[in-house]
Amino acid sequence: VGPKNRSLRVPVFFHYTRNDRFFGPTVTRAWYERFVAGGAPAQYVGAPPFGRDGHFLLVEPAGVPHWLAPLERFLERHGVPFAAPPAAARNAGSISARS
């Protein structure tokens, strides 16, 4: 995080758990603070521990309830509509087994 954040105008969503084994809370909070100090728009969410390693919060189905609502609020606050796709669109990409 450096001088480029002075020209960044797209809001950034920092979402980390307290038990992320790759990026701990001290490091992620410092990244966020340096980012906003340079004038970049951002929001930081320090989530409670998730499983044995919170780094996988975003890819585990059980993690969805922990990050989806804060992300939806962030997107809404910045004028980005967020809604589930219609059922037809959700099913269009699925592969079904045929006999």
N, CA, C and O atoms as a MOPAC input file, in Angstrom:
PM7 MOZYME 1SCF
protein

 N      0.86000 1    -1.16700 1     0.00000 1
 C      0.00000 1     0.00000 1     0.00000 1
 C      0.90700 1     1.23100 1     0.00000 1
 O      1.73500 1     1.39700 1     0.89600 1
 N      0.75200 1     2.06900 1    -0.98100 1
 C      1.64300 1     3.20900 1    -1.08900 1
 C      1.01500 1     4.37500 1    -1.80800 1
 O     -0.18100 1     4.62700 1    -1.66200 1
 N      1.80900 1     5.09000 1    -2.58600 1
 C      1.35100 1     6.31400 1    -3.23500 1
 C      0.16500 1     6.13000 1    -4.17800 1
 O     -0.59600 1     7.07500 1    -4.39100 1
 N     -0.00800 1     4.95600 1    -4.74000 1
 C     -1.10900 1     4.75600 1    -5.68800 1
 C     -2.46700 1     4.93400 1    -5.02900 1
 O     -3.43400 1     5.27000 1    -5.71200 1
 N     -2.57000 1     4.71700 1    -3.71000 1
 C     -3.87900 1     4.85300 1    -3.08200 1
 C     -4.35600 1     6.30700 1    -3.06300 1
 O     -5.53100 1     6.55400 1    -2.79400 1
 N     -3.48800 1     7.26200 1    -3.33800 1
 C     -3.90400 1     8.66900 1    -3.40900 1
 C     -4.82200 1     8.91700 1    -4.60000 1
 O     -5.68600 1     9.79200 1    -4.54300 1
 N     -4.64700 1     8.16200 1    -5.66900 1
 C     -5.46800 1     8.37500 1    -6.85300 1
 C     -6.61300 1     7.36500 1    -6.96100 1
 O     -7.44600 1     7.47500 1    -7.86100 1
 N     -6.66500 1     6.40000 1    -6.07200 1
 C     -7.71500 1     5.39300 1    -6.11600 1
 C     -9.03300 1     5.98800 1    -5.64600 1
 O     -9.09800 1     6.57000 1    -4.56300 1
 N    -10.07400 1     5.85000 1    -6.43900 1
 C    -11.38300 1     6.39600 1    -6.09000 1
 C    -12.44000 1     5.31300 1    -5.93000 1
 O    -13.55400 1     5.59900 1    -5.49200 1
 N    -12.10900 1     4.08100 1    -6.27800 1
 C    -13.04000 1     2.96900 1    -6.12100 1
 C    -12.98000 1     2.49000 1    -4.67500 1
 O    -11.89700 1     2.16600 1    -4.18800 1
 N    -14.10900 1     2.43700 1    -3.97600 1
 C    -14.10300 1     1.98000 1    -2.58100 1
 C    -13.59200 1     0.54100 1    -2.46100 1
 O    -13.89200 1    -0.31000 1    -3.29800 1
 N    -12.82300 1     0.29300 1    -1.41700 1
 C    -12.23300 1    -1.02800 1    -1.18900 1
 C    -12.78300 1    -1.59600 1     0.11300 1
 O    -12.89200 1    -0.89500 1     1.11800 1
 N    -13.12400 1    -2.86700 1     0.07300 1
 C    -13.71000 1    -3.56900 1     1.21800 1
 C    -12.66600 1    -4.51400 1     1.79800 1
 O    -12.35000 1    -5.53500 1     1.18800 1
 N    -12.12800 1    -4.18400 1     2.96800 1
 C    -11.17100 1    -5.04300 1     3.67100 1
 C    -11.96600 1    -5.91300 1     4.64200 1
 O    -12.61500 1    -5.38500 1     5.54400 1
 N    -11.92700 1    -7.21600 1     4.47500 1
 C    -12.65900 1    -8.11800 1     5.38100 1
 C    -11.72400 1    -9.24300 1     5.79500 1
 O    -11.34700 1   -10.08400 1     4.97900 1
 N    -11.35900 1    -9.25000 1     7.05400 1
 C    -10.43800 1   -10.25700 1     7.58100 1
 C    -10.96200 1   -10.81400 1     8.88900 1
 O    -11.70500 1   -10.14000 1     9.60300 1
 N    -10.58300 1   -12.03400 1     9.20600 1
 C    -10.94800 1   -12.63900 1    10.48800 1
 C     -9.76400 1   -12.53600 1    11.45200 1
 O     -8.61400 1   -12.38800 1    11.04100 1
 N    -10.07800 1   -12.61700 1    12.72500 1
 C     -9.02000 1   -12.51000 1    13.74200 1
 C     -8.08400 1   -13.71500 1    13.72900 1
 O     -6.96000 1   -13.63300 1    14.22500 1
 N     -8.54100 1   -14.83300 1    13.16300 1
 C     -7.66400 1   -16.01700 1    13.15500 1
 C     -7.18600 1   -16.37700 1    11.74500 1
 O     -6.95900 1   -17.54900 1    11.44700 1
 N     -7.03500 1   -15.38100 1    10.88900 1
 C     -6.46600 1   -15.60800 1     9.56000 1
 C     -4.98000 1   -15.90600 1     9.75200 1
 O     -4.23900 1   -15.05500 1    10.24400 1
 N     -4.54100 1   -17.09100 1     9.37400 1
 C     -3.15100 1   -17.49500 1     9.60700 1
 C     -2.17300 1   -16.88400 1     8.61300 1
 O     -0.96200 1   -16.93900 1     8.82800 1
 N     -2.67900 1   -16.30200 1     7.52800 1
 C     -1.81100 1   -15.65900 1     6.55300 1
 C     -1.63000 1   -14.17400 1     6.86100 1
 O     -0.52300 1   -13.64200 1     6.78300 1
 N     -2.73600 1   -13.51400 1     7.21100 1
 C     -2.72200 1   -12.07300 1     7.45600 1
 C     -3.45200 1   -11.78300 1     8.76000 1
 O     -4.68200 1   -11.74900 1     8.78700 1
 N     -2.70800 1   -11.57500 1     9.83600 1
 C     -3.29500 1   -11.32700 1    11.14000 1
 C     -3.91200 1    -9.93800 1    11.26400 1
 O     -3.70500 1    -9.08700 1    10.39800 1
 N     -4.66900 1    -9.70500 1    12.33900 1
 C     -5.37500 1    -8.44300 1    12.50500 1
 C     -4.46500 1    -7.21400 1    12.58900 1
 O     -4.85100 1    -6.13900 1    12.12900 1
 N     -3.29500 1    -7.34700 1    13.15300 1
 C     -2.39100 1    -6.20100 1    13.25600 1
 C     -1.94200 1    -5.75600 1    11.86400 1
 O     -1.91000 1    -4.56200 1    11.56400 1
 N     -1.60200 1    -6.71900 1    11.02800 1
 C     -1.14300 1    -6.41600 1     9.67500 1
 C     -2.28100 1    -5.85900 1     8.82400 1
 O     -2.10700 1    -4.84400 1     8.15000 1
 N     -3.43600 1    -6.50600 1     8.84500 1
 C     -4.54000 1    -6.06100 1     7.98900 1
 C     -5.06500 1    -4.69300 1     8.39900 1
 O     -5.44000 1    -3.88300 1     7.55200 1
 N     -5.08700 1    -4.44500 1     9.69200 1
 C     -5.53700 1    -3.12400 1    10.16100 1
 C     -4.53400 1    -2.04700 1     9.72700 1
 O     -4.93300 1    -0.94200 1     9.35900 1
 N     -3.25300 1    -2.36300 1     9.77000 1
 C     -2.22400 1    -1.41400 1     9.33000 1
 C     -2.36100 1    -1.13000 1     7.83800 1
 O     -2.22000 1     0.01400 1     7.40700 1
 N     -2.63800 1    -2.17100 1     7.04500 1
 C     -2.86500 1    -1.95300 1     5.61400 1
 C     -4.01100 1    -0.98100 1     5.40600 1
 O     -3.89500 1    -0.01600 1     4.65000 1
 N     -5.11700 1    -1.24200 1     6.08500 1
 C     -6.30100 1    -0.39100 1     5.96000 1
 C     -5.98200 1     1.05300 1     6.35700 1
 O     -6.32600 1     1.98900 1     5.63500 1
 N     -5.33100 1     1.22700 1     7.49800 1
 C     -5.02200 1     2.57600 1     7.98300 1
 C     -4.11300 1     3.33600 1     7.01500 1
 O     -4.30800 1     4.53000 1     6.79100 1
 N     -3.12900 1     2.65400 1     6.44700 1
 C     -2.26900 1     3.30800 1     5.46200 1
 C     -3.04400 1     3.65300 1     4.19600 1
 O     -2.80600 1     4.68400 1     3.56800 1
 N     -3.95500 1     2.79500 1     3.84000 1
 C     -4.78100 1     3.00300 1     2.65800 1
 C     -5.61800 1     4.27000 1     2.79300 1
 O     -5.59400 1     5.13400 1     1.91700 1
 N     -6.36300 1     4.37500 1     3.90300 1
 C     -7.23300 1     5.55300 1     4.07900 1
 C     -6.42900 1     6.81000 1     4.38700 1
 O     -6.86100 1     7.91300 1     4.05400 1
 N     -5.27400 1     6.66200 1     5.01400 1
 C     -4.42200 1     7.83000 1     5.27600 1
 C     -3.97500 1     8.47600 1     3.96800 1
 O     -3.73500 1     9.68200 1     3.91200 1
 N     -3.86500 1     7.67000 1     2.92800 1
 C     -3.48300 1     8.17300 1     1.61900 1
 C     -4.66300 1     8.72800 1     0.83700 1
 O     -4.49800 1     9.18300 1    -0.29500 1
 N     -5.85200 1     8.69600 1     1.43000 1
 C     -7.02200 1     9.27600 1     0.79700 1
 C     -7.92300 1     8.31000 1     0.05800 1
 O     -8.90400 1     8.73700 1    -0.55100 1
 N     -7.62600 1     7.03100 1     0.09000 1
 C     -8.46000 1     6.06200 1    -0.60900 1
 C     -9.70100 1     5.73000 1     0.22500 1
 O     -9.61100 1     5.59800 1     1.44600 1
 N    -10.86300 1     5.59400 1    -0.43600 1
 C    -12.08200 1     5.22700 1     0.28800 1
 C    -12.07200 1     3.73000 1     0.62000 1
 O    -11.84900 1     2.90100 1    -0.26300 1
 N    -12.30900 1     3.38900 1     1.86400 1
 C    -12.26900 1     1.98300 1     2.25200 1
 C    -13.08300 1     1.73700 1     3.51100 1
 O    -13.39300 1     2.66000 1     4.26300 1
 N    -13.42200 1     0.47300 1     3.72300 1
 C    -14.08600 1     0.02800 1     4.94800 1
 C    -13.35400 1    -1.21600 1     5.43200 1
 O    -12.96700 1    -2.07200 1     4.63600 1
 N    -13.16900 1    -1.30700 1     6.73900 1
 C    -12.49600 1    -2.45900 1     7.33900 1
 C    -13.48400 1    -3.22900 1     8.19400 1
 O    -14.18900 1    -2.64600 1     9.01700 1
 N    -13.53700 1    -4.53600 1     7.99900 1
 C    -14.33000 1    -5.41100 1     8.85300 1
 C    -13.37700 1    -6.40400 1     9.48500 1
 O    -12.74400 1    -7.19600 1     8.78700 1
 N    -13.27300 1    -6.36200 1    10.80700 1
 C    -12.48200 1    -7.33200 1    11.55800 1
 C    -13.44100 1    -8.35200 1    12.13800 1
 O    -14.01600 1    -8.14200 1    13.20500 1
 N    -13.60800 1    -9.44600 1    11.43700 1
 C    -14.58300 1   -10.46600 1    11.82200 1
 C    -14.03000 1   -11.36500 1    12.92700 1
 O    -12.81600 1   -11.51000 1    13.07100 1
 N    -14.92000 1   -11.96100 1    13.69700 1
 C    -14.47600 1   -12.91500 1    14.72100 1
 C    -13.81800 1   -14.13800 1    14.07800 1
 O    -13.92800 1   -14.32900 1    12.86700 1
 N    -13.14500 1   -14.95600 1    14.86400 1
 C    -12.50500 1   -16.15200 1    14.31800 1
 C    -13.51400 1   -17.02700 1    13.56200 1
 O    -14.69300 1   -17.09900 1    13.90700 1
 N    -13.00300 1   -17.68400 1    12.52500 1
 C    -13.83100 1   -18.59200 1    11.72700 1
 C    -13.08700 1   -19.90600 1    11.57800 1
 O    -11.98500 1   -19.93400 1    11.03000 1
 N    -13.66400 1   -20.97400 1    12.04900 1
 C    -13.04600 1   -22.29500 1    11.93300 1
 C    -11.63900 1   -22.32600 1    12.50400 1
 O    -11.31700 1   -21.57600 1    13.42500 1
 N    -10.80900 1   -23.19100 1    11.95700 1
 C     -9.42200 1   -23.28200 1    12.42300 1
 C     -8.52900 1   -22.23600 1    11.78200 1
 O     -7.49900 1   -21.86800 1    12.34600 1
 N     -8.91600 1   -21.75100 1    10.60000 1
 C     -8.13300 1   -20.73200 1     9.90200 1
 C     -9.10100 1   -19.82300 1     9.14900 1
 O     -9.66700 1   -20.21300 1     8.12700 1
 N     -9.28200 1   -18.62800 1     9.65800 1
 C    -10.22500 1   -17.68400 1     9.08000 1
 C     -9.87500 1   -17.22600 1     7.67700 1
 O    -10.68900 1   -16.57400 1     7.02400 1
 N     -8.68200 1   -17.55500 1     7.20000 1
 C     -8.29200 1   -17.16800 1     5.84600 1
 C     -9.26100 1   -17.73800 1     4.80800 1
 O     -9.38500 1   -17.19600 1     3.70900 1
 N     -9.93400 1   -18.81200 1     5.15000 1
 C    -10.82000 1   -19.48800 1     4.19600 1
 C    -12.29100 1   -19.10000 1     4.35600 1
 O    -13.16800 1   -19.76700 1     3.80600 1
 N    -12.55800 1   -18.06300 1     5.07900 1
 C    -13.93100 1   -17.59700 1     5.30500 1
 C    -14.69700 1   -17.38600 1     4.00000 1
 O    -15.85300 1   -17.79600 1     3.89100 1
 N    -14.07400 1   -16.76100 1     3.02400 1
 C    -14.77700 1   -16.40700 1     1.78900 1
 C    -15.02200 1   -17.57400 1     0.85300 1
 O    -15.86200 1   -17.47100 1    -0.04100 1
 N    -14.32300 1   -18.66800 1     1.02800 1
 C    -14.49700 1   -19.80000 1     0.11200 1
 C    -15.26700 1   -20.96700 1     0.72600 1
 O    -15.63100 1   -21.90600 1     0.01900 1
 N    -15.51100 1   -20.91700 1     2.00000 1
 C    -16.26100 1   -21.97700 1     2.66700 1
 C    -17.74700 1   -21.61300 1     2.69200 1
 O    -18.09300 1   -20.49800 1     3.08200 1
 N    -18.62900 1   -22.52600 1     2.28700 1
 C    -20.06200 1   -22.22300 1     2.33300 1
 C    -20.53700 1   -21.77400 1     3.71600 1
 O    -21.41900 1   -20.92200 1     3.81900 1
 N    -19.96400 1   -22.33400 1     4.76900 1
 C    -20.35700 1   -21.94500 1     6.13000 1
 C    -19.95500 1   -20.50800 1     6.45300 1
 O    -20.46000 1   -19.92700 1     7.41300 1
 N    -19.05700 1   -19.93600 1     5.66600 1
 C    -18.61500 1   -18.56400 1     5.90700 1
 C    -19.54500 1   -17.51100 1     5.34400 1
 O    -19.50000 1   -16.35600 1     5.76900 1
 N    -20.38900 1   -17.88600 1     4.39300 1
 C    -21.25700 1   -16.91300 1     3.72300 1
 C    -22.05100 1   -16.04500 1     4.70300 1
 O    -22.08300 1   -14.82700 1     4.52500 1
 N    -22.69000 1   -16.61200 1     5.72700 1
 C    -23.45400 1   -15.75000 1     6.63600 1
 C    -22.58600 1   -14.70700 1     7.35800 1
 O    -23.10800 1   -13.70300 1     7.84300 1
 N    -21.29300 1   -14.93100 1     7.43200 1
 C    -20.40200 1   -14.01100 1     8.14000 1
 C    -19.95200 1   -12.82600 1     7.29300 1
 O    -19.68000 1   -11.75300 1     7.83100 1
 N    -19.87100 1   -13.00400 1     5.97500 1
 C    -19.37600 1   -11.90200 1     5.14100 1
 C    -20.41000 1   -11.29900 1     4.20800 1
 O    -20.22700 1   -10.17400 1     3.74300 1
 N    -21.49100 1   -12.01300 1     3.92100 1
 C    -22.44300 1   -11.52700 1     2.93200 1
 C    -23.14900 1   -10.23300 1     3.35700 1
 O    -23.20800 1    -9.28300 1     2.57600 1
 N    -23.68000 1   -10.18200 1     4.57200 1
 C    -24.40700 1    -8.97200 1     5.01000 1
 C    -23.50600 1    -7.73500 1     5.03900 1
 O    -23.91900 1    -6.68900 1     4.53800 1
 N    -22.28900 1    -7.80600 1     5.60500 1
 C    -21.43400 1    -6.61500 1     5.55600 1
 C    -21.08600 1    -6.19200 1     4.12400 1
 O    -20.99600 1    -4.99800 1     3.83600 1
 N    -20.89300 1    -7.15900 1     3.23400 1
 C    -20.59000 1    -6.81900 1     1.84300 1
 C    -21.79400 1    -6.17100 1     1.16300 1
 O    -21.64000 1    -5.19700 1     0.42500 1
 N    -22.98100 1    -6.70200 1     1.40600 1
 C    -24.19200 1    -6.11700 1     0.83000 1
 C    -24.36600 1    -4.66700 1     1.28500 1
 O    -24.68600 1    -3.79600 1     0.47600 1
 N    -24.15600 1    -4.41100 1     2.57100 1
 C    -24.27300 1    -3.03000 1     3.08800 1
 C    -23.23700 1    -2.11500 1     2.44600 1
 O    -23.54300 1    -0.97700 1     2.09100 1
 N    -22.01100 1    -2.61300 1     2.29600 1
 C    -20.94400 1    -1.83800 1     1.66700 1
 C    -21.31700 1    -1.47800 1     0.22600 1
 O    -21.19800 1    -0.32400 1    -0.18400 1
 N    -21.76400 1    -2.46500 1    -0.52700 1
 C    -22.14600 1    -2.22300 1    -1.91800 1
 C    -23.32100 1    -1.24300 1    -2.00900 1
 O    -23.32000 1    -0.34000 1    -2.84500 1
 N    -24.30700 1    -1.42700 1    -1.15300 1
 C    -25.46700 1    -0.52900 1    -1.15100 1
 C    -25.04600 1     0.90900 1    -0.84100 1
 O    -25.50400 1     1.84900 1    -1.49000 1
 N    -24.18200 1     1.07000 1     0.14100 1
 C    -23.70100 1     2.39700 1     0.53400 1
 C    -22.99200 1     3.10600 1    -0.62300 1
 O    -22.96400 1     4.33500 1    -0.68400 1
 N    -22.42900 1     2.32800 1    -1.52800 1
 C    -21.70300 1     2.90600 1    -2.65600 1
 C    -22.48900 1     2.82300 1    -3.97000 1
 O    -21.92300 1     2.95700 1    -5.05500 1
 N    -23.79900 1     2.60000 1    -3.85100 1
 C    -24.66900 1     2.64100 1    -5.02000 1
 C    -24.55300 1     1.46500 1    -5.96400 1
 O    -24.88600 1     1.57600 1    -7.14400 1
 N    -24.08400 1     0.34100 1    -5.45400 1
 C    -23.97500 1    -0.86500 1    -6.28200 1
 C    -25.08700 1    -1.81500 1    -5.85000 1
 O    -25.03200 1    -2.37600 1    -4.75600 1
 N    -26.09300 1    -1.99800 1    -6.70100 1
 C    -27.18700 1    -2.89600 1    -6.31200 1
 C    -26.69200 1    -4.33000 1    -6.18800 1
 O    -25.88200 1    -4.79700 1    -6.98800 1
 N    -27.18100 1    -4.99600 1    -5.20200 1
 C    -26.77200 1    -6.37900 1    -4.96800 1
 C    -28.02700 1    -7.18100 1    -4.67500 1
 O    -28.71300 1    -6.93400 1    -3.68300 1
 N    -28.32100 1    -8.12700 1    -5.52500 1
 C    -29.48000 1    -8.99800 1    -5.32800 1
 C    -29.16100 1   -10.35600 1    -5.92200 1
 O    -28.33600 1   -10.48000 1    -6.82700 1
 N    -29.82000 1   -11.35900 1    -5.40500 1
 C    -29.63400 1   -12.70200 1    -5.94600 1
 C    -30.13900 1   -12.72700 1    -7.37400 1
 O    -31.16600 1   -12.11900 1    -7.67300 1
 N    -29.43700 1   -13.42000 1    -8.26500 1
 C    -29.91200 1   -13.50400 1    -9.64900 1
 C    -31.21600 1   -14.29900 1    -9.70800 1
 O    -31.48400 1   -15.11800 1    -8.82900 1
 N    -32.02200 1   -14.06200 1   -10.73300 1
 C    -33.25300 1   -14.85600 1   -10.87800 1
 C    -32.90600 1   -16.34400 1   -10.96000 1
 O    -31.79800 1   -16.71600 1   -11.34700 1
 N    -33.86000 1   -17.17400 1   -10.59600 1
 C    -33.63500 1   -18.62500 1   -10.58100 1
 C    -33.15700 1   -19.13500 1   -11.93600 1
 O    -32.29100 1   -20.00900 1   -11.99100 1
 N    -33.70000 1   -18.61300 1   -13.01900 1
 C    -33.29600 1   -19.07600 1   -14.35200 1
 C    -31.81900 1   -18.81200 1   -14.59400 1
 O    -31.12700 1   -19.65000 1   -15.17100 1
 N    -31.32800 1   -17.65300 1   -14.15900 1
 C    -29.91100 1   -17.32700 1   -14.35300 1
 C    -29.02900 1   -18.20000 1   -13.47200 1
 O    -27.94700 1   -18.61200 1   -13.88900 1
 N    -29.48700 1   -18.48400 1   -12.25000 1
 C    -28.69700 1   -19.33100 1   -11.34700 1
 C    -28.56800 1   -20.73600 1   -11.92000 1
 O    -27.51400 1   -21.36200 1   -11.81200 1
 N    -29.64300 1   -21.22800 1   -12.52900 1
 C    -29.66000 1   -22.60200 1   -13.02800 1
 C    -29.00700 1   -22.73500 1   -14.39800 1
 O    -28.66500 1   -23.84400 1   -14.80800 1
 N    -28.83200 1   -21.64500 1   -15.10200 1
 C    -28.26500 1   -21.69900 1   -16.45000 1
 C    -26.85100 1   -22.26000 1   -16.45600 1
 O    -26.45900 1   -22.93200 1   -17.41000 1
 N    -26.09100 1   -21.99800 1   -15.42100 1
 C    -24.71200 1   -22.45600 1   -15.38000 1
 C    -24.53700 1   -23.81900 1   -14.73000 1
 O    -23.42600 1   -24.34800 1   -14.69800 1
 N    -25.60200 1   -24.38700 1   -14.21800 1
 C    -25.43700 1   -25.66600 1   -13.53400 1
 C    -25.44400 1   -26.82200 1   -14.54200 1
 O    -26.07500 1   -26.75200 1   -15.59600 1
 N    -24.74300 1   -27.85100 1   -14.19100 1
 C    -24.65700 1   -29.04900 1   -15.04300 1
 C    -25.45700 1   -30.14300 1   -14.36800 1
 O    -25.26400 1   -30.42500 1   -13.18500 1
 N    -26.33400 1   -30.74300 1   -15.10100 1
 C    -27.11800 1   -31.82300 1   -14.51500 1
 C    -26.69600 1   -33.16100 1   -15.16100 1
 O    -26.37600 1   -33.23000 1   -16.34800 1
 N    -26.70900 1   -34.18300 1   -14.35400 1
 C    -26.36800 1   -35.51500 1   -14.85700 1
 C    -27.58400 1   -36.09000 1   -15.55900 1
 O    -28.69400 1   -36.05100 1   -15.02800 1
 N    -27.37400 1   -36.61800 1   -16.73800 1
 C    -28.48800 1   -37.23800 1   -17.48900 1
 C    -28.12800 1   -38.69100 1   -17.74800 1
 O    -26.97900 1   -39.03000 1   -18.02900 1
 N    -29.14900 1   -39.54400 1   -17.64500 1
 C    -28.89500 1   -40.96600 1   -17.90900 1
 C    -29.33600 1   -41.36700 1   -19.28200 1
 O    -29.19200 1   -42.52900 1   -19.66100 1

